[in-house]
């Protein structure tokens, strides 16, 4: 549905990555210690949602299509996350790359110039989406006890998206002034300042169980962006296993063709510290 936030199911995402914000030690850390690094491998299985207004090839009217109806095929993905700390100060960075593509046959929820297709017309569509989402921030640990750690962070997030839509119209189009087929492309690169908090709370025997959390919010070239991650983990001698729910949301400004984007779903990982 055009011009509204839509959500849909994408194929599962499984990737090797490097993860921060998941402390492994039960003792207080990050106050007087040496350099510390964190890394992990994980799988994120989100739904993908959003909406885009494509300019029609050759100018004039626009073509609206909902990602919910076309993004259900994953071609390639990589997600990496790395942190380094020394004392209270640290650096945290996260990179997400995803390439989706899907074709939709006899697609009805498609409009030209804001008007739905006539009853006798079907649209066959192919949508390809490539996006990079990079967040990097400096961190400062303001709380550190055997039961609880908390860092504040401040930095930037970059969203780079490339979308290509190809379509062909079949059926009785009457006097509707459109071509029977076409291709439209959109490129968007947004930079936003973000602030947030991350850390973990430990509990249970020997504090082996812990609750990792992450939250940020920002704006800039986007109207609003925010990200949250909350879960549960268990520590072993070699590291930890973690399960969480991660949500990433973008709301764009009214003059941008890409109007919204969400990635929302469970995450499972194995975390290592060195």
N, C-alpha and C positions, 0 to 999 in steps of 0.2 A: 504494500500500500504506500503510495507516494507521500512524501512530506511528513512522515511520522516515524517514531522509533519503532523498529521491527526487530524481532529476534528469531533466530533460526538455528537449526542444528547443523554443525559442520562435522566432517569426519574427524576421528580421534587424532589428537596431537601426541606424538611420543618423540622425545628428543633428549639427547645428552646436553646437560647445561651445568652452569656453575651458579650456586645460590648463596646469598648472604642472609643476614637477619635471623639466623637460626642457631643461637648459641648452643654449644654441645657440652660445656663444662658446668657442673653444678656449683662450683665455687665462684666467687666474685671475680670478674675479669675486666680487662680494659682500663685499669687505673694506673698501674705502674709496670705492666708487663712489657715484653719485647714485641717486635713485629709479629702479628698474627694474621693468617689468611684463612678464608673459608671457601669451600667448593663442594659441589654435589652433582648428582645426576637425578633428573626427575622427569615425570610425565604430566603434562597438563592437557585435560580433555574438556575444552570449553564449548559452549554454544557461541555462534557469531551472529550479531545483529547489527542493524543500521539501515540507513537510507541515503540514496544518492540521486541527484538530479543531473542527468547527462544532457549536455547541449547536443542538439541534433546535428549530424554531419552536414556541413554546408550552411549552418546558421539558421536563424529563425526560431522555431518552437523548441521545446525541450522534451526529453524522454525521461520518465520517472520509472524507477524499478526498485523493488525492495530486496535487500540481501537475503531476507528470510526465505524467499522463494527460489533463489538461485545458488546460494553458497552452501553446498553440501558435499563438496569434494576437495580434499586437501592434496596438493601436489608435493609440497616440501615445506619443512619448518626447521628452525633452529632457535633456541632460547638459551641465553647464557647470563649468568649472574655471578659477580665476583666482589669480594670485599677484602680490604686490608685495614688493620688498625694498629696504632701505636699509642699506648696510654689511653687517654680519653678520646683522642681524635682518630678519624678514619676516613676512608673513601669507599663508596659503594657505587657499583654500576650494573646495569641490567640491559640486555639486548634481546629483542624479540624479532624474528623474521618469519613470515608465513606467506605462502603462495597457494591461493585457492583458485579453482576453475571449475565451472559446471555449465552444462547445457540444459535448457528447459524446453520441452516440446509442447506445443499447443498451450502456451502460457497465456492466461486470461488477465491476470492482474498487472496490466501494462497500459500506459497512457501516453498519448501524444498531445503536447500542449496543454496538459492538465486534464484532458478529456479521455475517458475510458474508451477502449476499442468497441466498435459496433458488434452486435451479437453474432454476426456471421464471419468475424475475423479472428484468427489465432495468430499469436506471435511466437516464433521459435527464437530463443535467445541463447547466447553464449556470453558468460561474464567471467573475466579473469581479474583477480585482485592480488596484488603484491604489496605487502606493507612491512616497514621497519618501524619499530618502536624502541627508542633508546632513552633510558633514564640514567643520569649520573648525578651524584650528590656527595657533598661532604657531610660527615656525621660527627656528633659530639655526645659522649655517654654521660648523662646527668644522673643516672641511678645505677648502682651495681651492688647487689647483695647475693648471698647464696640462693635466695629464692626468686630474685627478680632482677632483670636488666632492662634498661630503657635508653634509647638513643633518639635525639632529634636530628633531622636531616634537612638540608636545603640544597637545591640544585636546579636542573633543567630536564625537560623531557622533549624529545623530538619525535614527531610522527611524520613518516614519509609514506604516501600511498599512491599507487598507480592502478587505475581501473580501466579496463577495456570492455566495452559492450558491443556485441554484434547481434543484429536481429534481422529477421525476415518475416513479412506479413503475408498470410495466406487466407483466401476466402473472398467474400464479396465486400469490398471496401467502399462501395458507393461513390460519393463525391468527396470523401475525406482527402484533403490535400497533403498527402504524405507519399514518400517513396516506399516501394515494397521491401527494400532491404537497406541496411546501412551499418556503419560502425562509428562509435564515439569513444573518445579517450579522455581521461581526466588524470591530472597529476596534482598532488597536494603535499606541501611540506610545511608543517607547523612547529614552532618552537614555543614552549611554555615554561614559566618558572613554577617550581613545585616546592612545597614544604611538607614535612610529615614527621612521623614517629615510628619506630620499630623496636622490637625486643622480644623477650620471652619471660614467662612465669613458670617456675618449677614446682613440682609437688610430688607426693607419694614417697614410698620407701627409697632412701638414698637419693631422692629427687631425680629419679631416672625419667619420670614423665615430665613433659613441659608443654606449654601452650605458646607457640610462636605467633606473632602478630605483626602486621605492617599496614600503615595507612598514610596516604599522601593526597594532597589536593593542590590544584594550580590553575593558572590561566595565563593568557598572553595572546598569541595568534588564534588560539581556540577560545571559545566563550567559557568553557569549564572542562577540566579533566580531573579525574580522581581514580585512585586505585586502592584496593583493600585485599588483605590476605590474612586469614585466621584459620588455625588448625590445631593439631595435637601431634606430639612426637614422643619417641622413646629412645633413650640413650643406651648404647652398647660400648664395649671397650674400644671399638674401632671408629665409632661415630654415632649416627642416629638415623632412624627411619621417621618420616614425617608424612602426614596426610593433612591437606588443608583445602580451603575453598578460596579461589582467587577471582577477583572481579576488576575489570578495567573498563572505564567509561569515558567517552568523548562526546561533548556537545559543542557543535561548531557555531560560528556566527552566522547570521541570517543571509549574508551575501556569499557564503561559500557553497559550492556545488555539492560537496560531501557534507551531509547534514548531521550525521551521527554515526557512532561506532561503539559497540560493546563486545567484550570477550569475557565470558562468565562460566566457570566450571571448576571441577575438582582437580587437585594436584597431588601427586604422590612422588616422594623423593627419598634418596639416601644421601645424607650429608656427611662431609668429611672436613676435618680441621687440621691445619698444619702450620 
